[in-house]
Amino acid sequence: MNSSKSEAQTNHSSGCGNSRLSEHLYDAGFNQITNVDFSKVVISDMLRRNVRQRPGGLDALMEPELGPDLGKQYLSEVKRVLKIGGKFICLTLAEAHVLGLLFSTFRFGWKMSIHVIPQKPSSKPSLQTFMAVVEKESSSMLHEIMSSFDNSSLVCSGDQARGLFEALESENQIRRGNSSGSDISFSLEGLQLEDKPDLSKLSEGRRLQLTLGRQGSSCFIYKAVLLDSQSQSGPFQYHCGVFIVPKTRSREWLFSSEEGQWMVVESAKAARLIMVLLDSSHANASMEDIQKDLSPLVRQLAPSKDDVGAQIPFLTAGDGIKQRNVVHQVTSSFTGPIIVEDVVYENVDDDVSRIFPTKDLIFRRLVFQRKSFDQLKVYHGYLASSYHTGILSGFVLISSYMESVASSNTSAKAVIIGLGAGLLPMFLHGCMPFLHVEVVELDPVVLDLAKGYFGFTEEEHLQVHIADGIQFIRESNVVSNSGNDDATSNGICTTSHGKGGVNNTKVDIIIIDVDSADPSSGMTCPAADFVEDSFLQTVKKNLSENGLFVINLVARSQAIKDQVISRMKEVFNHLFCLKGEEDVNEVIFGLCSESSIEEDCLPKAACRLEKLLQLKHPEMSQSLIDAASKIRRLK
């Protein structure tokens, strides 16, 4: 042959066998060589010997030192030139970075199968060669990757086989989990390379799940959701914005459900919002690093507009805290990680600021990993939480009965399910001496924290029971129906921290103030079991004739709220509601009495209740009256 290295002449070797001639030619500079032989074993052996030192195909284009760019270009051309029914055959050693690109590039509208190339048995561990066959379809269906081998049929090293099976399983999990409806997940490259929706234009109500980033081209891989506003008429504050959700909040209904995500879009006033959900892989990265890594990725998703160079703003799901100091941390077997912390809020309610005119007012709060009870302060003469004030305002509905109890020097009985930091029961105990309060708390760690860090104390008329709240109420009902006539003034239980000992005295007030362990359910508070028909019926049986049932309902989904209210209407004779800020929080009040107070009588009833309460601050009285005036009848 009279060919120099620079001519890059193509050479063919028919009937090559296992000769090393082509290898010597390659090393001499003749890099475009085609070897032909009828024996698959011979070709496989030659490929195995040369795929690393004398590479070709996708593996060669994706050597670690080269990065993924050449591989992306190569597969982009493959997708472009193949017709429907056309097949792409790729021989590979199935390394993780190669499979990562191969699998994610050929998802929607492609069938893929993986086969093993047979090779001569050997006593020495060796690398196995695999063949990926990819076929182009006319539809955009998502198929699982098929394989024609199992672990026993491979002769490669354990690490290579294990890596391949793990990659296949991981990819097929993605494909199984994203194969229907609006939850189909696209890679950024897939959107760019395939005949997918044109993202340069806004499309009213469009929602796409995306995978952003790739090993080698970005520091991290991100799960994201692209949402084009359901109303393109505006006005919009942002043409395109990025909303970053930290790992601690990513499972919340607001960010994990489609309905919640649309609420975020509306609140952000963005024509297009790209919601990025962080996970544990981003735990050690600063927000600055995350934004820097995301910037080139989200820029490709921005809709076209005149000011192309405009910067895309980053928004975050913050908690409104300016300063934080962790006082204590503990892990409970019931509740998980719990933190006691002192915080300074960016904004504080005006009423609180007037009472405590300190520049940076410090609040102590109890924080669960799944939820925090905000604005709880170690001072029991004021309700810093607006929803606690809302709960108390509902007492106006039975103020006449409460007045008669107080004037007759007897006791009213209240059961609160859920202790938290203990602020509400401590406040009720301090301002209503005639009220006997029983608190039911499932987790003993929470009780220890309330006592150790929030000044909670038990007394004769304020007791805590470590028990399941639902079971506690149900057992009370069983005993009260047993015909026991021995009633005491200590409420439904006579022994603090007891598991039984209930008597047949009915309860005047039952308050449900517990959060849900499942933030993705759409109902943050209470847990779903507390609004089941059977439990609501049990509650009614335990309440006195003038009894009041109070439930703190926190849900962003109107459908969930409607379902809870519908159930309660079936059980209680009268139903009232107090809506909180942003319509997320609602306090629902159920009455057992045949007759009830009319809305126009609520102001007078509020004044009656105010006289019963031994409040230390006039601002608290006004907050109570204001809240009571907003109570509305539902039934």
N, C-alpha and C positions, 0 to 999 in steps of 0.2 A: 504494500500500500504506500502511495506517495502523497500522504496527507499530513499536513502540519497540524499542530494543536489548535491554532487559531482558526482553522477552516471549519471546525466543528462538523466534520463529515459524518453522515449516518452510515452505520455499518450493520449488516445482518449476518447472523451465524446460524445457518440451518443445520439441524442435527447436532446441536451443541454438546449433548451429553452432559457429563460432569466435568468437562475440560475447564481449566483455569485460564485458557487463552484470552477470553473476553475480559477477565479481570485484569490481566497484564496490560491489555489494550487500554482499558479504562484508566489505569494508573499512569499510562504513557500519555494521556491527554485526550483520548478518543471517548468522549462522554456520552455520545448518542448511539448506543448499541442495542440491537434487538436480538435476543437469543430465542431460537425456535427448536422445539423437540416434541415428539408425540408422547413422551413420558411425563405425567403430572408429577411424579415423585422427583424426577431429575430437576424439573423447573422449580419445584418447591424447595429442594435442597439448595439450588443456586440462589434463589431469592433469600433464603434464610442466611446464607453466607455473606451476602452482599448488601442487604437492606440497610445496614448501619454504616459501613465504610464506603459503600458505593451506592448511595441511595437514589430513589426515584419516586415520583408520585407525592401524595399528601404528606406522608411522614417526612420526606426530605424537605418539603416546603415549610414544615413546622418544627424544625430543629429548635431546641430551647433558645439558642443564641440568636435565632432569626426572628423570633416572635411570631404572632399569629397572622400578620397582615397578608403575607403571600398565600397562606392557606385560605384566607377569606376570599381573596381575589380569584383564586383557582376555583373554589366551589361556586362562587358567583357566576363564573363563566359556564361551569357545568350546568347550572340551573337555567341559564339563559339559552344555551344551544340545544338542550334536550327537548324533544317533542313529547306530546302526550303518549305514554306507553314506552318511552325511551328509558334505558337503564344506564346507570352509572355504576361501574364496578371498581372498587377501591381495595387494594391489598395493603394491609397495615399490621403493625405489631400491637395495635390496640392500646397504645399508651393513653393515660388519662387526658392529657391536653389535646390529643388528636380526637379522641372520642367525644370530648366536650364540644368541640366545634362541629364535628360530623353530625352528631345527634341533634343538636339544637338547630342546625341549618336546614336539615331535611325533616321537618315536623309536619306541617300542614300541607296536605296534597301530595304526600309521598309515602310509599311503602318501603320498608327497610327490613332486610334480613341479614344475619351474620352467620358465616360458615367458617369452618376450620379447614385449612389447607393441610392435607396429609403429608407426613414426612417420615423418613426412616427412623425406626426405633433406635434409641441411643441410651447408654447408661449414664451419660453426662446430661446435666440440666441444660436446656436450650430454650431459645425464644421461639414461640409458635407464631406462624403467620396466619392471619385471618383475612377473610374476604367479605366485604360489605357490599351488598347488592341493593341499590336504591332505584325504585321505579317511579316515574312521574305519572300522577293521576290528573284527571280533569276536575275532580272535586277538591274541596279543601278539608277533607276529613282527616282526623288524627288517629293514626293506627299505632298499636304497640309494636315494638321491634321483635321480630321472630328470630329464634336461633335454632340451628340444626344440630346442636351438640349439648352434652352435659359435662359435668366435671370429670367423669371417669374416662371420657373420650379424649381428653387433652393430655399431651405429653410435655407441656411447658412447665416452667417453674411455678411454685405455689403462688408467689407474689403476682405474676402476670395473670394467672387464671383468676385469682381472687379479685384483682383490680378490674378485670373485664366483667365478671359477674356482678360486682358492686355497681359498676357504671351502668350496666344493662338494667338492673333492678331500680336504680335511682331514676333513670330516664323513663322507664315504664311507669313508675309511680307518678311522675309528672304528667305523663300522657293519660293515665287513667283518671287523674284528678282534675284534668282540664280538657275534658272531651265533650262538654255539652254546654249549650246555651251561651249566655253572655259571659260565662266564667272561663272561656277559652283563653289560654295564656300564650301571648306571642313574645318571641324574642325580638329585640330591636333590629337585629340583622334580618330576621325573617320578614319583618314589616318592610324593610328596605329592598329585599331581594325578590319577594314574591308579589303577585298581583293582589295586594291587600288594599284596604281602604286608604285613600289619599289623606295623610295626616297634615298636609300643608294647608288644608281647609278645615274650618270648624264645621262640625256636623251636630246639630241639635240633639242632645240626649245620648250621644255616643259614650259608651263605656268599654274600655279594653283593659284586660289585665296583661301586664308586661313583665318581662325579665330584662333588667338593664345590667350592662357590664358583662365582662367575660375575663376569665383567667388570662393574664398577659396584656390585656388592653385597659384594665382598670384595677384599682386596689381591691374592690369588693364587687359582689353580685347583689343586686337589689330586686325585691319584689315591689312592683309599682302598679298603680291603677291610673289610667288616663281617662279623664271625665270632661266632656264638653257640656257646658251648661244646658240645662233642659229648656231654657228660654234665652234665645240669642238676641233679644231686644235690649238687654241691659237695663240700667247703666252698669258698667263693670269698673271695678277698681283696678283689675289686672287683666291684660289681654291673655297672659299665660303666667301661671305661678306654680311653684313647687311647694308642696306641703309635706313636711317630714314628721312622721309619727314615731316616737321613741319606742323601744322594745317593751317598756313597762306599760304602754298604753295600746299597743298594736292589736290586742285581743278584745278591746272594748267594742261594744256594739256599734258605737258611732263611727269607728274606723274600719271594722272588719265586715260590716254588712253593707249591702248595696244601698238600702234606704238611708242608713246613717251617712254614708259617703256623699250622697246627694245633698244632705243637709249641710255638710261641710262646704261643698261647692257653693251653695246658696249663701252661706254665712261669709265666705271668703270674697264673694262678689268677683269671681274670676270667670272669664269666657272659657278658658281651659285650665283645669287644675290637674297636676300630676302628683298624686299622693304616693309617697314612698314610705313603705313599712319596714322599719329596721328590725333586726333580729339579733340573736346572740353573737353572730359573726362580726357585728359592728361594735361590740361592747367596749373594746379598748381604743376606739377611734374618737377623736374630738369632733364636735359638730363642724368645726372649721374644716377638718380633713374630709369629712363626709361631703360637705358642700363643694369643696374643691374637686373631689373625685366625681361627683354627680354632674357638675356643670357641663362638660362636653357631651355627656349622655343626654341630658334633658334638652340641650340646645337643639338637638336633632328632632325633637318632638314638638317644638314650638310652631304654631301655625304661622303662615306667611303674612306679613303686613309691611307697611311702608317703612317703618323704622326697624329694619332688619337687625341692626346692631344693638337694639335695646337689651338691657340686662334683665334676665329672668329673676324675679324676687323669690327668696326662700322664706317660707313661713314654717313655724313649728307649733306643735301642740304643747304649749307651756302650761305651768300651773300657777302663774301669777305670784310667785314667791321671789322676793328681792334678796333675802338672806336666810340661810338655813344652818342650824346647829344641831347635830344629832346628839341627844342626851343618853339614849339607851337603845340597844338592839337585842332582840331575842327571837328565837325560832320556836314556834308552838307546833306540836304534832297535829293539832286540830286546824289551825289557821295558817300556818306557814310563817314566813318572816314578818315580824312586827317591829316598828321603829317608833320610839318616842323622840320628838324633835321640837325645838323652839324655832319659830319662823317669824320673819317680818314680811308682811304682804305688801305688794306694790300699791294696792288700794284697800282702804279700810272703810267700813260703813260709818257714815257721819254721826250716827247716834253713839257709836262706840268711841269715836274721836272726841266727842264732847264730854263724855264721862271720864275718859283717860286722855287728857291733852298732852300726850307724849309724842315726840317727833317720830320715833320708830317704835311703835307699840309691838311688844313681843307676845306671840301666842304660842301656847304649848298644844300640840296635837298628837293624836295617835294615828299612825299610818300603817295600814295593812298593805302588803305587796299588791293586792288586787284592787284596793280602794283606800282612800283616806277620808277621815272625818275632818273636814276643814273647820277652821275658826273655833277651836275648842281651847278655852283658856282656864288656867287653874284659879278661877274665882267663881264661886258658886252663887253669887247674888245677881248675876246677869246672864241672859241667854244670848251668847254671841252668834249662835247659829239661827238663821232666819227660819229654817224649817222646824226647829224646836219651838220657836215662838208660834209658828203656825199650828203645831200640835196642841200647845197650850190654849190657843185662841178657840179651839173647838170645844173647850169646856163650857163656852157660853151656851151651847146647845142643851146642857143639863144644869145651867146655873141655878135655876129655881130649886132643883133637887139638892144640889150641893149646899145651897143656902140653908135649907131645912135641916140637913145633916149637921152643919156647923152650929146652928142655933140650938139643936137638941143635945149637943155635947156627945154625939156618937161619932163613929168613924166611917168614912167611905173607904172603899178598897180598890186598889189599882194594881194591875200586873203589867209590867213592861218586859217585853221579850227583846233582849239585846242590851247589854250594858255599855259597850263602847268605853269611853273615858269616864262614864258615870256622871256627866254633867246634868242631864235631864232629871234623873231620879234625885240627885242632890238638890237641885233647884226646887223641885216639887216638894221635897221634904222640908226645905227651909221656909217656903212661902205658904204652904198649906198644912199646918200642924194637924189638922183633923183627917188628913189623908194617910192611910197605911199603904206603903208601897212595897211590893214584892218584885224583884228583878230576877229574870231567868237568863242565865248566860251559859252557853255550851262550853266555852274554853276557860279553864282555870287560869291560864296565863294572862288573859285579858283582865280578869279580876285583880291579879297581882299587880299588873301595870296601873290599873285605875287607882289602886290603893297607894302604890309606891310613888307614882309620878303625877297624879291628878287630885290628890287629897280626898279620895273617896273613902267614906267611913260607913260602917254598918251600925245601926242602932235598933232599938226595940221596934220602931215603926218604919224601918228601912232595912230590908234584908235581901240577900242574894242567894239564889239557888243554882248550883252548878248542875244543869240538866238540859235535855233537849226541849226546846220551847214548845214544839208541837205535841210531844209526848206529855209534857207537863200539863198542858191545857186538857188533853184528852183524858188523862188519869184523874184530873180534877172532876171532870164530868162523870166519870164512872162512879167515883166515890159519892158525889153529890146526889146521884140517883139511887144510892144503895139504901136510903132510908135512915141514915144516921142523923139524929136530931141534935147532936151536940155541936152548937155553933159557938165560935169564939170571935173576938174582935181582931184577931191576928190575920185575917184574910183567908186565903184558901190553903195556906200552909202554915204550920206552927213551928217548924224547926228550920233554922237557917242552914243552907247547904244540904238540905234533906232531899231525898228522892221520893218521899211519899208523905204521909201524915196529913193529907188534905181532909177538909170537912165539907159539909154541905152548904156553907155560906157562899152565896153567889157574889160575883165580882161586879163592881160598878163601872170600872174603866179597864179596858185591855188595849194596850198600845203595842204595835208591831214596828220595831225599829232595828231591823237587821238587813244586812246587805246580801247580795247574791254571790255565791262562789264562782259563778260562770259569767264573766263580763261580756261574753259573746251572745248571750241569750236575748239581748235587747232590753232586759229589765234589770237595772242595777240594784234596785231595792224594791220589795223584799225578795227573798228566795221564792221560787215558784210554788213550793209546797204550802206557803202561807196564804195563798190565794186560791187554793183548790176548794171545790164545793164542799167536800167532806169536812175540811178544817173550818171553813166559815160557819157551817152548821153547828159544829162543836162550840165555836166561840159564842154563838147566839145562845146556846143552851146554858152556858156558864155565866152569861151576863144577867144582871138584875133587871127588873121591869123597866127601870129608868136608865139602863146601862148604855155606855158609849163605847164603840169600837173605833179605834184610830189606826190607820195604816199609812205609812210614809211610802208613797209610790213614786219611783224614779224610773222613767222610761222615755226614750226619745221617739219610739214608735207609737203613733197614735192608735194603730190597730191593737197593740198589746194593752194600751190603756183602756180602750173600749171593751176589750174582752174581760179585763179585771172588773171594771165598773158594772158590766152586764151581769157577772156572777154575783156581785155584791147586791145588786138590785133584787135578785131572786131570793136573797136571804133576809135582808134587813127591811124593816117597815119604812124607814126614811133614810135617805142618803144625801150627804152634803159634800162639797168639795172646796178646797182652797188651793188655787194655782200659785206656784212659785215663779221665780224668774225664768224667763225664756221658755215657759211652758214645759220644762223638762221634769220638774218636781211638782207633785201634787199630793196634798194631804187629804185623804178620804175619810169621812166620818159616817159611821153607821149607827142608827138608833133602833132600839128594840120596842120603844113605847108606841102605843097606838096613835097618840097625838104628838105633835112636835111644834116647835117654835116657828113662826113665820119670819121670812127674811127681813121685813120692815121692823121687827121687834128685836133684831140682833143688837143694835146700838144700846138699847136699854139693858139688854141682857149682859152686854160687855161691861157696862157700868156696875152692874150687880156683881159680876165676877171680880172686877177690880177691887171692890170693897172686901171681898173674901180673901184676896191675896195680900200677903204681907210683903209688898215689894219695896226694895230699898232705893230704887231709882225711878223718878217720875218718867224718864225717857222709856223705861220698860213698860210702864202703863200705857203710854201713847202708842208704842209699837204693838201692844196687845190689842188695843182698840182699833188701830188701823187694820191689823190682820183680820180681826173679827168682822169688820165691815166688808171684807172681800169674799166672805164665805157665801157660796151659792148652792141652792138646792138642785140635786140631780134627780130626786124621786119624791 
